[in-house]
Amino acid sequence: MILTQETVPRWALLTPFAQLAWNLKNHVAWYFLGNHFAPEGPLIFALLDMVLIWPITGIYAHHFVTARNVGPKKD
């Protein structure tokens, strides 16, 4: 199982990235464009969710870009 490994392949972050991309798209539609897409206006829930999701996205992106390669050594 991937959770028991000391290191994981970089592609293991693609699933969380897909979920985060979906959340970011919803934040734009619900909060920033809420006046156009929702009759009740911008949803405050989206603002509260952004406070949690956007920093997580930044952490994942930073790790994905800056993680060192720890694959098996090829002799």
All heavy atoms as a GROMACS GRO file, in nm:
protein
  612
    1MET      N    1   0.084  -0.118   0.000
    1MET     CA    2   0.000   0.000   0.000
    1MET      C    3   0.089   0.124   0.000
    1MET      O    4   0.194   0.128   0.061
    1MET     CB    5  -0.091  -0.006   0.122
    1MET     CG    6  -0.182   0.110   0.138
    1MET     SD    7  -0.326   0.060   0.229
    1MET     CE    8  -0.446   0.150   0.141
    2ILE      N    9   0.044   0.226  -0.065
    2ILE     CA   10   0.126   0.346  -0.083
    2ILE      C   11   0.152   0.418   0.049
    2ILE      O   12   0.254   0.484   0.065
    2ILE     CB   13   0.061   0.438  -0.188
    2ILE    CG1   14   0.167   0.525  -0.253
    2ILE    CG2   15  -0.047   0.523  -0.128
    2ILE    CD1   16   0.124   0.588  -0.381
    3LEU      N   17   0.061   0.407   0.146
    3LEU     CA   18   0.080   0.476   0.274
    3LEU      C   19   0.190   0.414   0.359
    3LEU      O   20   0.242   0.478   0.450
    3LEU     CB   21  -0.050   0.478   0.353
    3LEU     CG   22  -0.162   0.562   0.294
    3LEU    CD1   23  -0.289   0.546   0.374
    3LEU    CD2   24  -0.122   0.708   0.287
    4THR      N   25   0.226   0.291   0.331
    4THR     CA   26   0.330   0.225   0.410
    4THR      C   27   0.469   0.247   0.354
    4THR      O   28   0.567   0.206   0.416
    4THR     CB   29   0.303   0.073   0.418
    4THR    OG1   30   0.305   0.018   0.285
    4THR    CG2   31   0.168   0.046   0.483
    5GLN      N   32   0.481   0.311   0.239
    5GLN     CA   33   0.610   0.334   0.177
    5GLN      C   34   0.676   0.458   0.234
    5GLN      O   35   0.610   0.555   0.272
    5GLN     CB   36   0.595   0.351   0.026
    5GLN     CG   37   0.542   0.228  -0.044
    5GLN     CD   38   0.526   0.252  -0.192
    5GLN    OE1   39   0.560   0.356  -0.244
    5GLN    NE2   40   0.472   0.152  -0.260
    6GLU      N   41   0.810   0.454   0.241
    6GLU     CA   42   0.884   0.571   0.289
    6GLU      C   43   0.882   0.682   0.185
    6GLU      O   44   0.876   0.800   0.218
    6GLU     CB   45   1.027   0.530   0.321
    6GLU     CG   46   1.105   0.641   0.389
    6GLU     CD   47   1.241   0.592   0.435
    6GLU    OE1   48   1.249   0.481   0.486
    6GLU    OE2   49   1.337   0.669   0.418
    7THR      N   50   0.892   0.646   0.059
    7THR     CA   51   0.883   0.742  -0.051
    7THR      C   52   0.777   0.694  -0.149
    7THR      O   53   0.750   0.575  -0.159
    7THR     CB   54   1.018   0.757  -0.124
    7THR    OG1   55   1.054   0.630  -0.180
    7THR    CG2   56   1.126   0.805  -0.030
    8VAL      N   57   0.718   0.789  -0.218
    8VAL     CA   58   0.616   0.755  -0.318
    8VAL      C   59   0.652   0.824  -0.449
    8VAL      O   60   0.722   0.925  -0.450
    8VAL     CB   61   0.475   0.799  -0.273
    8VAL    CG1   62   0.430   0.722  -0.151
    8VAL    CG2   63   0.466   0.947  -0.250
    9PRO      N   64   0.607   0.769  -0.560
    9PRO     CA   65   0.634   0.834  -0.688
    9PRO      C   66   0.563   0.970  -0.698
    9PRO      O   67   0.460   0.993  -0.634
    9PRO     CB   68   0.578   0.737  -0.792
    9PRO     CG   69   0.509   0.630  -0.718
    9PRO     CD   70   0.534   0.646  -0.572
   10ARG      N   71   0.619   1.056  -0.778
   10ARG     CA   72   0.563   1.191  -0.793
   10ARG      C   73   0.420   1.188  -0.847
   10ARG      O   74   0.338   1.272  -0.812
   10ARG     CB   75   0.653   1.272  -0.887
   10ARG     CG   76   0.624   1.419  -0.887
   10ARG     CD   77   0.722   1.492  -0.972
   10ARG     NE   78   0.854   1.482  -0.913
   10ARG     CZ   79   0.926   1.585  -0.872
   10ARG    NH1   80   0.878   1.705  -0.887
   10ARG    NH2   81   1.043   1.568  -0.819
   11TRP      N   82   0.387   1.089  -0.930
   11TRP     CA   83   0.253   1.083  -0.987
   11TRP      C   84   0.147   1.056  -0.880
   11TRP      O   85   0.028   1.072  -0.906
   11TRP     CB   86   0.244   0.979  -1.099
   11TRP     CG   87   0.281   0.840  -1.058
   11TRP    CD1   88   0.401   0.779  -1.077
   11TRP    CD2   89   0.199   0.745  -0.990
   11TRP    NE1   90   0.398   0.652  -1.024
   11TRP    CE2   91   0.276   0.628  -0.971
   11TRP    CE3   92   0.069   0.745  -0.943
   11TRP    CZ2   93   0.226   0.516  -0.906
   11TRP    CZ3   94   0.019   0.632  -0.879
   11TRP    CH2   95   0.098   0.519  -0.862
   12ALA      N   96   0.188   1.017  -0.760
   12ALA     CA   97   0.091   0.992  -0.653
   12ALA      C   98   0.017   1.120  -0.614
   12ALA      O   99  -0.091   1.114  -0.556
   12ALA     CB  100   0.160   0.932  -0.532
   13LEU      N  101   0.074   1.236  -0.646
   13LEU     CA  102   0.007   1.363  -0.614
   13LEU      C  103  -0.096   1.404  -0.719
   13LEU      O  104  -0.165   1.503  -0.700
   13LEU     CB  105   0.111   1.474  -0.600
   13LEU     CG  106   0.196   1.473  -0.474
   13LEU    CD1  107   0.303   1.580  -0.483
   13LEU    CD2  108   0.110   1.495  -0.352
   14LEU      N  109  -0.106   1.330  -0.829
   14LEU     CA  110  -0.198   1.371  -0.935
   14LEU      C  111  -0.344   1.361  -0.892
   14LEU      O  112  -0.426   1.444  -0.931
   14LEU     CB  113  -0.172   1.291  -1.061
   14LEU     CG  114  -0.038   1.323  -1.128
   14LEU    CD1  115  -0.021   1.240  -1.254
   14LEU    CD2  116  -0.023   1.470  -1.158
   15THR      N  117  -0.379   1.262  -0.811
   15THR     CA  118  -0.518   1.251  -0.764
   15THR      C  119  -0.555   1.368  -0.674
   15THR      O  120  -0.660   1.430  -0.693
   15THR     CB  121  -0.541   1.116  -0.694
   15THR    OG1  122  -0.513   1.012  -0.787
   15THR    CG2  123  -0.683   1.104  -0.645
   16PRO      N  124  -0.472   1.402  -0.573
   16PRO     CA  125  -0.506   1.522  -0.495
   16PRO      C  126  -0.510   1.649  -0.579
   16PRO      O  127  -0.594   1.737  -0.556
   16PRO     CB  128  -0.395   1.530  -0.390
   16PRO     CG  129  -0.343   1.392  -0.377
   16PRO     CD  130  -0.359   1.332  -0.513
   17PHE      N  131  -0.422   1.660  -0.680
   17PHE     CA  132  -0.425   1.777  -0.767
   17PHE      C  133  -0.557   1.785  -0.843
   17PHE      O  134  -0.612   1.893  -0.861
   17PHE     CB  135  -0.309   1.775  -0.867
   17PHE     CG  136  -0.184   1.837  -0.815
   17PHE    CD1  137  -0.062   1.780  -0.842
   17PHE    CD2  138  -0.185   1.953  -0.741
   17PHE    CE1  139   0.055   1.836  -0.795
   17PHE    CE2  140  -0.071   2.010  -0.694
   17PHE     CZ  141   0.051   1.952  -0.721
   18ALA      N  142  -0.608   1.672  -0.888
   18ALA     CA  143  -0.736   1.673  -0.960
   18ALA      C  144  -0.848   1.722  -0.868
   18ALA      O  145  -0.932   1.802  -0.909
   18ALA     CB  146  -0.766   1.534  -1.014
   19GLN      N  147  -0.851   1.674  -0.745
   19GLN     CA  148  -0.954   1.719  -0.650
   19GLN      C  149  -0.939   1.867  -0.618
   19GLN      O  150  -1.037   1.940  -0.611
   19GLN     CB  151  -0.946   1.636  -0.522
   19GLN     CG  152  -1.050   1.674  -0.419
   19GLN     CD  153  -1.191   1.650  -0.467
   19GLN    OE1  154  -1.220   1.547  -0.525
   19GLN    NE2  155  -1.279   1.747  -0.446
   20LEU      N  156  -0.816   1.912  -0.599
   20LEU     CA  157  -0.793   2.053  -0.569
   20LEU      C  158  -0.832   2.142  -0.687
   20LEU      O  159  -0.887   2.250  -0.668
   20LEU     CB  160  -0.648   2.076  -0.529
   20LEU     CG  161  -0.608   2.016  -0.394
   20LEU    CD1  162  -0.458   2.023  -0.376
   20LEU    CD2  163  -0.680   2.086  -0.282
   21ALA      N  164  -0.803   2.097  -0.808
   21ALA     CA  165  -0.842   2.175  -0.927
   21ALA      C  166  -0.995   2.188  -0.934
   21ALA      O  167  -1.047   2.296  -0.967
   21ALA     CB  168  -0.789   2.109  -1.053
   22TRP      N  169  -1.065   2.082  -0.902
   22TRP     CA  170  -1.212   2.086  -0.900
   22TRP      C  171  -1.260   2.187  -0.795
   22TRP      O  172  -1.350   2.267  -0.821
   22TRP     CB  173  -1.266   1.947  -0.870
   22TRP     CG  174  -1.415   1.938  -0.870
   22TRP    CD1  175  -1.498   1.948  -0.762
   22TRP    CD2  176  -1.499   1.921  -0.983
   22TRP    NE1  177  -1.628   1.936  -0.801
   22TRP    CE2  178  -1.632   1.919  -0.936
   22TRP    CE3  179  -1.477   1.906  -1.119
   22TRP    CZ2  180  -1.740   1.903  -1.021
   22TRP    CZ3  181  -1.585   1.890  -1.202
   22TRP    CH2  182  -1.713   1.889  -1.153
   23ASN      N  183  -1.200   2.183  -0.677
   23ASN     CA  184  -1.238   2.276  -0.572
   23ASN      C  185  -1.209   2.421  -0.611
   23ASN      O  186  -1.290   2.510  -0.586
   23ASN     CB  187  -1.165   2.244  -0.441
   23ASN     CG  188  -1.220   2.121  -0.373
   23ASN    OD1  189  -1.332   2.081  -0.398
   23ASN    ND2  190  -1.139   2.059  -0.290
   24LEU      N  191  -1.094   2.446  -0.671
   24LEU     CA  192  -1.060   2.583  -0.712
   24LEU      C  193  -1.158   2.635  -0.817
   24LEU      O  194  -1.197   2.751  -0.814
   24LEU     CB  195  -0.916   2.588  -0.763
   24LEU     CG  196  -0.809   2.559  -0.658
   24LEU    CD1  197  -0.672   2.555  -0.723
   24LEU    CD2  198  -0.812   2.659  -0.545
   25LYS      N  199  -1.198   2.547  -0.910
   25LYS     CA  200  -1.296   2.585  -1.011
   25LYS      C  201  -1.428   2.622  -0.944
   25LYS      O  202  -1.491   2.722  -0.979
   25LYS     CB  203  -1.316   2.470  -1.110
   25LYS     CG  204  -1.405   2.502  -1.225
   25LYS     CD  205  -1.540   2.435  -1.235
   25LYS     CE  206  -1.567   2.310  -1.164
   25LYS     NZ  207  -1.712   2.293  -1.140
   26ASN      N  208  -1.469   2.545  -0.844
   26ASN     CA  209  -1.593   2.576  -0.773
   26ASN      C  210  -1.582   2.706  -0.695
   26ASN      O  211  -1.679   2.781  -0.687
   26ASN     CB  212  -1.629   2.461  -0.679
   26ASN     CG  213  -1.680   2.340  -0.753
   26ASN    OD1  214  -1.726   2.351  -0.866
   26ASN    ND2  215  -1.672   2.225  -0.690
   27HIS      N  216  -1.465   2.734  -0.639
   27HIS     CA  217  -1.448   2.859  -0.565
   27HIS      C  218  -1.468   2.980  -0.656
   27HIS      O  219  -1.531   3.078  -0.618
   27HIS     CB  220  -1.310   2.866  -0.500
   27HIS     CG  221  -1.292   2.764  -0.392
   27HIS    ND1  222  -1.169   2.718  -0.357
   27HIS    CD2  223  -1.380   2.699  -0.314
   27HIS    CE1  224  -1.182   2.628  -0.260
   27HIS    NE2  225  -1.310   2.616  -0.233
   28VAL      N  226  -1.413   2.970  -0.776
   28VAL     CA  227  -1.429   3.081  -0.871
   28VAL      C  228  -1.576   3.100  -0.906
   28VAL      O  229  -1.628   3.211  -0.906
   28VAL     CB  230  -1.343   3.057  -0.997
   28VAL    CG1  231  -1.376   3.157  -1.106
   28VAL    CG2  232  -1.195   3.064  -0.962
   29ALA      N  233  -1.645   2.989  -0.934
   29ALA     CA  234  -1.786   2.998  -0.973
   29ALA      C  235  -1.873   3.041  -0.856
   29ALA      O  236  -1.965   3.122  -0.873
   29ALA     CB  237  -1.833   2.865  -1.028
   30TRP      N  238  -1.849   2.989  -0.737
   30TRP     CA  239  -1.937   3.015  -0.623
   30TRP      C  240  -1.914   3.152  -0.560
   30TRP      O  241  -2.007   3.215  -0.515
   30TRP     CB  242  -1.919   2.911  -0.516
   30TRP     CG  243  -1.967   2.775  -0.551
   30TRP    CD1  244  -2.052   2.739  -0.651
   30TRP    CD2  245  -1.931   2.653  -0.485
   30TRP    NE1  246  -2.071   2.604  -0.652
   30TRP    CE2  247  -1.998   2.550  -0.551
   30TRP    CE3  248  -1.849   2.623  -0.378
   30TRP    CZ2  249  -1.985   2.417  -0.512
   30TRP    CZ3  250  -1.837   2.492  -0.339
   30TRP    CH2  251  -1.905   2.391  -0.406
   31TYR      N  252  -1.788   3.192  -0.550
   31TYR     CA  253  -1.760   3.315  -0.476
   31TYR      C  254  -1.735   3.434  -0.568
   31TYR      O  255  -1.801   3.536  -0.559
   31TYR     CB  256  -1.643   3.295  -0.380
   31TYR     CG  257  -1.626   3.412  -0.286
   31TYR    CD1  258  -1.714   3.430  -0.181
   31TYR    CD2  259  -1.526   3.506  -0.305
   31TYR    CE1  260  -1.701   3.539  -0.096
   31TYR    CE2  261  -1.512   3.614  -0.220
   31TYR     CZ  262  -1.600   3.630  -0.116
   31TYR     OH  263  -1.588   3.737  -0.032
   32PHE      N  264  -1.637   3.421  -0.657
   32PHE     CA  265  -1.599   3.536  -0.739
   32PHE      C  266  -1.701   3.567  -0.847
   32PHE      O  267  -1.720   3.683  -0.883
   32PHE     CB  268  -1.461   3.513  -0.801
   32PHE     CG  269  -1.352   3.502  -0.698
   32PHE    CD1  270  -1.286   3.383  -0.676
   32PHE    CD2  271  -1.317   3.612  -0.621
   32PHE    CE1  272  -1.186   3.373  -0.581
   32PHE    CE2  273  -1.218   3.603  -0.524
   32PHE     CZ  274  -1.152   3.483  -0.505
   33LEU      N  275  -1.766   3.465  -0.901
   33LEU     CA  276  -1.867   3.488  -1.005
   33LEU      C  277  -2.008   3.460  -0.953
   33LEU      O  278  -2.100   3.438  -1.032
   33LEU     CB  279  -1.836   3.399  -1.126
   33LEU     CG  280  -1.700   3.423  -1.192
   33LEU    CD1  281  -1.676   3.322  -1.302
   33LEU    CD2  282  -1.688   3.564  -1.244
   34GLY      N  283  -2.023   3.459  -0.822
   34GLY     CA  284  -2.153   3.427  -0.762
   34GLY      C  285  -2.264   3.520  -0.803
   34GLY      O  286  -2.380   3.478  -0.811
   35ASN      N  287  -2.233   3.647  -0.830
   35ASN     CA  288  -2.337   3.741  -0.874
   35ASN      C  289  -2.395   3.702  -1.009
   35ASN      O  290  -2.509   3.735  -1.039
   35ASN     CB  291  -2.281   3.883  -0.881
   35ASN     CG  292  -2.252   3.938  -0.744
   35ASN    OD1  293  -2.318   3.903  -0.648
   35ASN    ND2  294  -2.153   4.024  -0.735
   36HIS      N  295  -2.316   3.633  -1.091
   36HIS     CA  296  -2.361   3.595  -1.225
   36HIS      C  297  -2.421   3.455  -1.229
   36HIS      O  298  -2.506   3.427  -1.312
   36HIS     CB  299  -2.244   3.601  -1.323
   36HIS     CG  300  -2.180   3.735  -1.330
   36HIS    ND1  301  -2.243   3.845  -1.385
   36HIS    CD2  302  -2.060   3.779  -1.287
   36HIS    CE1  303  -2.163   3.951  -1.376
   36HIS    NE2  304  -2.051   3.913  -1.316
   37PHE      N  305  -2.374   3.365  -1.143
   37PHE     CA  306  -2.415   3.225  -1.151
   37PHE      C  307  -2.510   3.180  -1.040
   37PHE      O  308  -2.568   3.074  -1.050
   37PHE     CB  309  -2.292   3.134  -1.149
   37PHE     CG  310  -2.208   3.145  -1.273
   37PHE    CD1  311  -2.082   3.199  -1.268
   37PHE    CD2  312  -2.256   3.102  -1.395
   37PHE    CE1  313  -2.004   3.210  -1.380
   37PHE    CE2  314  -2.180   3.113  -1.509
   37PHE     CZ  315  -2.054   3.167  -1.503
   38ALA      N  316  -2.522   3.257  -0.935
   38ALA     CA  317  -2.609   3.216  -0.825
   38ALA      C  318  -2.703   3.331  -0.791
   38ALA      O  319  -2.660   3.444  -0.771
   38ALA     CB  320  -2.525   3.180  -0.702
   39PRO      N  321  -2.834   3.303  -0.782
   39PRO     CA  322  -2.929   3.410  -0.752
   39PRO      C  323  -2.910   3.469  -0.613
   39PRO      O  324  -2.945   3.584  -0.589
   39PRO     CB  325  -3.066   3.342  -0.765
   39PRO     CG  326  -3.039   3.196  -0.759
   39PRO     CD  327  -2.898   3.175  -0.803
   40GLU      N  328  -2.852   3.391  -0.521
   40GLU     CA  329  -2.832   3.443  -0.385
   40GLU      C  330  -2.700   3.517  -0.369
   40GLU      O  331  -2.668   3.564  -0.261
   40GLU     CB  332  -2.840   3.328  -0.282
   40GLU     CG  333  -2.734   3.222  -0.296
   40GLU     CD  334  -2.772   3.112  -0.393
   40GLU    OE1  335  -2.881   3.115  -0.451
   40GLU    OE2  336  -2.687   3.024  -0.413
   41GLY      N  337  -2.621   3.528  -0.476
   41GLY     CA  338  -2.494   3.600  -0.470
   41GLY      C  339  -2.381   3.510  -0.425
   41GLY      O  340  -2.396   3.388  -0.418
   42PRO      N  341  -2.266   3.569  -0.396
   42PRO     CA  342  -2.150   3.489  -0.356
   42PRO      C  343  -2.179   3.408  -0.229
   42PRO      O  344  -2.239   3.460  -0.134
   42PRO     CB  345  -2.042   3.593  -0.329
   42PRO     CG  346  -2.085   3.715  -0.402
   42PRO     CD  347  -2.234   3.711  -0.405
   43LEU      N  348  -2.139   3.283  -0.230
   43LEU     CA  349  -2.162   3.196  -0.115
   43LEU      C  350  -2.050   3.212  -0.014
   43LEU      O  351  -1.932   3.198  -0.048
   43LEU     CB  352  -2.171   3.050  -0.160
   43LEU     CG  353  -2.286   3.016  -0.256
   43LEU    CD1  354  -2.275   2.872  -0.301
   43LEU    CD2  355  -2.419   3.041  -0.189
   44ILE      N  356  -2.085   3.240   0.108
   44ILE     CA  357  -1.984   3.258   0.214
   44ILE      C  358  -1.912   3.126   0.240
   44ILE      O  359  -1.794   3.124   0.276
   44ILE     CB  360  -2.051   3.311   0.342
   44ILE    CG1  361  -2.115   3.448   0.314
   44ILE    CG2  362  -1.951   3.321   0.456
   44ILE    CD1  363  -2.018   3.552   0.262
   45PHE      N  364  -1.981   3.013   0.219
   45PHE     CA  365  -1.917   2.883   0.235
   45PHE      C  366  -1.792   2.872   0.149
   45PHE      O  367  -1.690   2.817   0.190
   45PHE     CB  368  -2.014   2.770   0.200
   45PHE     CG  369  -1.946   2.638   0.181
   45PHE    CD1  370  -1.902   2.565   0.291
   45PHE    CD2  371  -1.923   2.588   0.054
   45PHE    CE1  372  -1.837   2.444   0.273
   45PHE    CE2  373  -1.859   2.467   0.036
   45PHE     CZ  374  -1.816   2.395   0.146
   46ALA      N  375  -1.800   2.926   0.027
   46ALA     CA  376  -1.685   2.919  -0.064
   46ALA      C  377  -1.566   2.996  -0.006
   46ALA      O  378  -1.453   2.951  -0.017
   46ALA     CB  379  -1.722   2.975  -0.201
   47LEU      N  380  -1.590   3.108   0.056
   47LEU     CA  381  -1.482   3.184   0.118
   47LEU      C  382  -1.418   3.105   0.232
   47LEU      O  383  -1.296   3.098   0.244
   47LEU     CB  384  -1.534   3.318   0.170
   47LEU     CG  385  -1.432   3.408   0.237
   47LEU    CD1  386  -1.323   3.448   0.139
   47LEU    CD2  387  -1.500   3.531   0.295
   48LEU      N  388  -1.500   3.043   0.315
   48LEU     CA  389  -1.447   2.962   0.424
   48LEU      C  390  -1.370   2.841   0.371
   48LEU      O  391  -1.267   2.803   0.427
   48LEU     CB  392  -1.562   2.916   0.515
   48LEU     CG  393  -1.639   3.028   0.583
   48LEU    CD1  394  -1.759   2.972   0.658
   48LEU    CD2  395  -1.549   3.108   0.674
   49ASP      N  396  -1.420   2.781   0.265
   49ASP     CA  397  -1.352   2.666   0.205
   49ASP      C  398  -1.219   2.708   0.142
   49ASP      O  399  -1.121   2.635   0.148
   49ASP     CB  400  -1.443   2.601   0.102
   49ASP     CG  401  -1.399   2.462   0.063
   49ASP    OD1  402  -1.358   2.385   0.152
   49ASP    OD2  403  -1.406   2.429  -0.057
   50MET      N  404  -1.216   2.828   0.082
   50MET     CA  405  -1.092   2.877   0.020
   50MET      C  406  -0.980   2.894   0.121
   50MET      O  407  -0.864   2.872   0.090
   50MET     CB  408  -1.116   3.011  -0.051
   50MET     CG  409  -1.184   2.998  -0.183
   50MET     SD  410  -1.190   3.153  -0.274
   50MET     CE  411  -1.311   3.245  -0.183
   51VAL      N  412  -1.016   2.934   0.244
   51VAL     CA  413  -0.916   2.953   0.348
   51VAL      C  414  -0.843   2.822   0.376
   51VAL      O  415  -0.725   2.823   0.411
   51VAL     CB  416  -0.983   3.008   0.476
   51VAL    CG1  417  -0.889   3.009   0.594
   51VAL    CG2  418  -1.038   3.147   0.450
   52LEU      N  419  -0.907   2.709   0.356
   52LEU     CA  420  -0.845   2.579   0.379
   52LEU      C  421  -0.782   2.522   0.252
   52LEU      O  422  -0.668   2.476   0.254
   52LEU     CB  423  -0.950   2.481   0.432
   52LEU     CG  424  -0.904   2.338   0.454
   52LEU    CD1  425  -0.802   2.333   0.566
   52LEU    CD2  426  -1.022   2.249   0.484
   53ILE      N  427  -0.853   2.527   0.142
   53ILE     CA  428  -0.810   2.459   0.019
   53ILE      C  429  -0.693   2.529  -0.050
   53ILE      O  430  -0.601   2.463  -0.098
   53ILE     CB  431  -0.929   2.444  -0.078
   53ILE    CG1  432  -1.038   2.358  -0.016
   53ILE    CG2  433  -0.885   2.387  -0.212
   53ILE    CD1  434  -0.997   2.217   0.016
   54TRP      N  435  -0.692   2.661  -0.058
   54TRP     CA  436  -0.586   2.730  -0.131
   54TRP      C  437  -0.448   2.709  -0.069
   54TRP      O  438  -0.352   2.686  -0.143
   54TRP     CB  439  -0.620   2.876  -0.150
   54TRP     CG  440  -0.731   2.898  -0.250
   54TRP    CD1  441  -0.826   2.807  -0.287
   54TRP    CD2  442  -0.756   3.014  -0.326
   54TRP    NE1  443  -0.910   2.861  -0.378
   54TRP    CE2  444  -0.870   2.989  -0.405
   54TRP    CE3  445  -0.696   3.138  -0.334
   54TRP    CZ2  446  -0.922   3.082  -0.492
   54TRP    CZ3  447  -0.750   3.232  -0.420
   54TRP    CH2  448  -0.860   3.204  -0.498
   55PRO      N  449  -0.431   2.714   0.063
   55PRO     CA  450  -0.298   2.684   0.119
   55PRO      C  451  -0.255   2.539   0.093
   55PRO      O  452  -0.137   2.513   0.066
   55PRO     CB  453  -0.314   2.710   0.269
   55PRO     CG  454  -0.427   2.804   0.279
   55PRO     CD  455  -0.519   2.769   0.167
   56ILE      N  456  -0.350   2.446   0.099
   56ILE     CA  457  -0.316   2.306   0.070
   56ILE      C  458  -0.269   2.293  -0.074
   56ILE      O  459  -0.173   2.222  -0.104
   56ILE     CB  460  -0.437   2.215   0.098
   56ILE    CG1  461  -0.462   2.209   0.248
   56ILE    CG2  462  -0.414   2.074   0.043
   56ILE    CD1  463  -0.589   2.137   0.286
   57THR      N  464  -0.335   2.362  -0.166
   57THR     CA  465  -0.293   2.360  -0.307
   57THR      C  466  -0.152   2.414  -0.321
   57THR      O  467  -0.070   2.356  -0.394
   57THR     CB  468  -0.390   2.444  -0.393
   57THR    OG1  469  -0.522   2.394  -0.374
   57THR    CG2  470  -0.352   2.438  -0.539
   58GLY      N  471  -0.120   2.521  -0.251
   58GLY     CA  472   0.014   2.577  -0.257
   58GLY      C  473   0.119   2.481  -0.203
   58GLY      O  474   0.228   2.467  -0.260
   59ILE      N  475   0.087   2.412  -0.095
   59ILE     CA  476   0.181   2.316  -0.037
   59ILE      C  477   0.204   2.200  -0.132
   59ILE      O  478   0.318   2.158  -0.156
   59ILE     CB  479   0.128   2.266   0.099
   59ILE    CG1  480   0.132   2.379   0.201
   59ILE    CG2  481   0.208   2.146   0.149
   59ILE    CD1  482   0.055   2.351   0.328
   60TYR      N  483   0.098   2.145  -0.189
   60TYR     CA  484   0.113   2.035  -0.286
   60TYR      C  485   0.194   2.080  -0.408
   60TYR      O  486   0.281   2.008  -0.455
   60TYR     CB  487  -0.024   1.984  -0.332
   60TYR     CG  488  -0.088   1.883  -0.241
   60TYR    CD1  489  -0.214   1.834  -0.267
   60TYR    CD2  490  -0.024   1.835  -0.128
   60TYR    CE1  491  -0.276   1.741  -0.185
   60TYR    CE2  492  -0.084   1.743  -0.044
   60TYR     CZ  493  -0.209   1.696  -0.074
   60TYR     OH  494  -0.269   1.605   0.007
   61ALA      N  495   0.162   2.197  -0.460
   61ALA     CA  496   0.234   2.246  -0.579
   61ALA      C  497   0.382   2.268  -0.547
   61ALA      O  498   0.469   2.230  -0.627
   61ALA     CB  499   0.171   2.375  -0.629
   62HIS      N  500   0.412   2.325  -0.432
   62HIS     CA  501   0.552   2.346  -0.394
   62HIS      C  502   0.625   2.213  -0.382
   62HIS      O  503   0.736   2.198  -0.431
   62HIS     CB  504   0.558   2.423  -0.262
   62HIS     CG  505   0.697   2.446  -0.215
   62HIS    ND1  506   0.762   2.359  -0.130
   62HIS    CD2  507   0.786   2.544  -0.244
   62HIS    CE1  508   0.885   2.404  -0.108
   62HIS    NE2  509   0.901   2.516  -0.175
   63HIS      N  510   0.562   2.116  -0.319
   63HIS     CA  511   0.626   1.985  -0.304
   63HIS      C  512   0.643   1.917  -0.439
   63HIS      O  513   0.747   1.856  -0.466
   63HIS     CB  514   0.544   1.896  -0.212
   63HIS     CG  515   0.599   1.757  -0.199
   63HIS    ND1  516   0.714   1.732  -0.130
   63HIS    CD2  517   0.558   1.640  -0.249
   63HIS    CE1  518   0.741   1.603  -0.137
   63HIS    NE2  519   0.646   1.545  -0.209
   64PHE      N  520   0.543   1.925  -0.525
   64PHE     CA  521   0.550   1.860  -0.656
   64PHE      C  522   0.665   1.917  -0.740
   64PHE      O  523   0.734   1.844  -0.809
   64PHE     CB  524   0.417   1.880  -0.730
   64PHE     CG  525   0.407   1.802  -0.857
   64PHE    CD1  526   0.375   1.668  -0.856
   64PHE    CD2  527   0.428   1.864  -0.980
   64PHE    CE1  528   0.364   1.596  -0.973
   64PHE    CE2  529   0.417   1.794  -1.097
   64PHE     CZ  530   0.385   1.658  -1.094
   65VAL      N  531   0.686   2.047  -0.730
   65VAL     CA  532   0.788   2.112  -0.812
   65VAL      C  533   0.928   2.099  -0.751
   65VAL      O  534   1.026   2.083  -0.823
   65VAL     CB  535   0.752   2.261  -0.832
   65VAL    CG1  536   0.864   2.337  -0.899
   65VAL    CG2  537   0.624   2.274  -0.912
   66THR      N  538   0.938   2.102  -0.618
   66THR     CA  539   1.070   2.108  -0.556
   66THR      C  540   1.118   1.978  -0.494
   66THR      O  541   1.231   1.973  -0.445
   66THR     CB  542   1.071   2.216  -0.446
   66THR    OG1  543   0.978   2.180  -0.344
   66THR    CG2  544   1.038   2.353  -0.503
   67ALA      N  545   1.037   1.873  -0.493
   67ALA     CA  546   1.080   1.748  -0.430
   67ALA      C  547   1.199   1.689  -0.505
   67ALA      O  548   1.206   1.692  -0.628
   67ALA     CB  549   0.965   1.648  -0.428
   68ARG      N  550   1.293   1.636  -0.429
   68ARG     CA  551   1.408   1.575  -0.493
   68ARG      C  552   1.374   1.434  -0.537
   68ARG      O  553   1.286   1.370  -0.484
   68ARG     CB  554   1.527   1.575  -0.398
   68ARG     CG  555   1.506   1.499  -0.271
   68ARG     CD  556   1.625   1.516  -0.177
   68ARG     NE  557   1.597   1.454  -0.050
   68ARG     CZ  558   1.628   1.327  -0.020
   68ARG    NH1  559   1.690   1.252  -0.108
   68ARG    NH2  560   1.599   1.277   0.097
   69ASN      N  561   1.447   1.388  -0.634
   69ASN     CA  562   1.426   1.254  -0.688
   69ASN      C  563   1.489   1.152  -0.593
   69ASN      O  564   1.609   1.155  -0.569
   69ASN     CB  565   1.488   1.244  -0.826
   69ASN     CG  566   1.453   1.114  -0.894
   69ASN    OD1  567   1.380   1.032  -0.839
   69ASN    ND2  568   1.504   1.095  -1.013
   70VAL      N  569   1.410   1.063  -0.538
   70VAL     CA  570   1.461   0.964  -0.444
   70VAL      C  571   1.438   0.822  -0.496
   70VAL      O  572   1.421   0.729  -0.420
   70VAL     CB  573   1.395   0.979  -0.304
   70VAL    CG1  574   1.442   1.106  -0.238
   70VAL    CG2  575   1.246   0.974  -0.313
   71GLY      N  576   1.437   0.807  -0.626
   71GLY     CA  577   1.417   0.676  -0.687
   71GLY      C  578   1.534   0.584  -0.661
   71GLY      O  579   1.638   0.624  -0.606
   72PRO      N  580   1.519   0.458  -0.697
   72PRO     CA  581   1.628   0.362  -0.676
   72PRO      C  582   1.751   0.400  -0.758
   72PRO      O  583   1.739   0.449  -0.870
   72PRO     CB  584   1.568   0.229  -0.720
   72PRO     CG  585   1.452   0.264  -0.806
   72PRO     CD  586   1.404   0.398  -0.761
   73LYS      N  587   1.866   0.376  -0.701
   73LYS     CA  588   1.991   0.407  -0.771
   73LYS      C  589   2.016   0.305  -0.880
   73LYS      O  590   1.996   0.186  -0.861
   73LYS     CB  591   2.108   0.407  -0.673
   73LYS     CG  592   2.101   0.519  -0.575
   73LYS     CD  593   2.223   0.518  -0.485
   73LYS     CE  594   2.214   0.634  -0.387
   73LYS     NZ  595   2.329   0.638  -0.297
   74LYS      N  596   2.057   0.353  -0.995
   74LYS     CA  597   2.087   0.266  -1.109
   74LYS      C  598   2.239   0.261  -1.124
   74LYS      O  599   2.303   0.361  -1.147
   74LYS     CB  600   2.023   0.319  -1.235
   74LYS     CG  601   1.873   0.322  -1.228
   74LYS     CD  602   1.811   0.380  -1.353
   74LYS     CE  603   1.662   0.385  -1.337
   74LYS     NZ  604   1.597   0.448  -1.450
   75ASP      N  605   2.293   0.143  -1.106
   75ASP     CA  606   2.438   0.127  -1.117
   75ASP      C  607   2.482   0.093  -1.256
   75ASP      O  608   2.426   0.039  -1.337
   75ASP     CB  609   2.486   0.020  -1.020
   75ASP     CG  610   2.468   0.065  -0.875
   75ASP    OD1  611   2.477   0.186  -0.851
   75ASP    OD2  612   2.443  -0.021  -0.791
   0.00000   0.00000   0.00000
